[in-house]
Amino acid sequence: MNLKAKLQNEIDNLNILQDKSLKAKLIITRYIYLRLGELFDFDARYYFANLKEKMAMLSNKVDKDNITKNTLICTEWSHLYKSLLQDYGINAHIINKFFSDGTRHSFVKIELEDYLIHADFSGKNLDYVDMKFGLPTNDFYILKDEEKQRNLLQDIDKLLNYKRDVNTLDILHTIKKELQKENLTEEEYVFKAIKAIETILNFPRSNVNFASGNEYLGALADFFLPRKYYFKFVNYYDLEKNTYIQIALIIVNQETYYYCYRPINGYYKFYAVSLEKVKNIMHNYQTDNDYILRKKIYK
């Protein structure tokens, strides 16, 4: 993917390039941040890498003219974001926070006239997850005059149509009522509830008002599934292909239903899998902890 050309085309459509004002530059700065969050996930291989592998990943840079993957770590994202901003004459610096083992966390500081902006794609608040749902971000902010900058960013997000004016809770209740009207077996209800969750996940930039990631999925499951249902996720990471899947386990009356869940570039899909499929996955993966398994690498 030629990310530089893609974003240039999108920003051209904002009709602000002739505007040299501070606000126009803020819009471009914010827009690129949001789009990177929507397009990319964090590279899960970093969690499992040894120190040598981590150092190699930290030194890697991606080519904005030829993006060949959809996962990044903080250093890759920081260099990419800085480079894209520089295409529009926006001054940015990469800040490195070093740790005792020699690794580091990288983020970006942007200078726009009197404004100094902090931007961190994969900081402790995991903005890259929230941005896929249109949730408020917490690691992109102007480093002074908090109330003024909050209002300014809200104005810019509204201009960019970042958060849709959709009352997701009303939609959830409507879907749930429709489900309850039908005369369904337990298995049919579980399947339709899972498909309802999939529908909600794929609302572009839903204003969901829930936590992201597994907590968000758990909140949706709790909403659709009665208390007698037990629901949890197990993550499976394929280190060779740099992908992961999640298995949703839904248990009711000692009957277990399994569903695979794949997030790919911000799009989400559930599909039913058999117990045999789950056993095969578990056979080919080794436990890293109770909830995260990674693929066995046979010599």
Protein Blocks (a to p, Z undefined) as FASTA:
>chain_A
ZZklmmmmmmmmnopmmpccfklmmmmmmmmmmmmmmmpccdfklmmpcfklmmmmmmpc
cdfklccbfbdcfklmmmmmmmmmmmnopacdddddddfkopacddddddehjbccdddf
klmnommlmmmnopacfkbccfehkllmmmmmmmmmmmnomaacddfklmmmmmmmmmmm
pccdfklmmmmmmmmmmmmmmpghiafhpaehjllmmmmmmmmpcfkbccdddddddfkl
opacddddddeehiacddddddeehiacdddddfklmmmmmmmpccfblmbccddddZZ
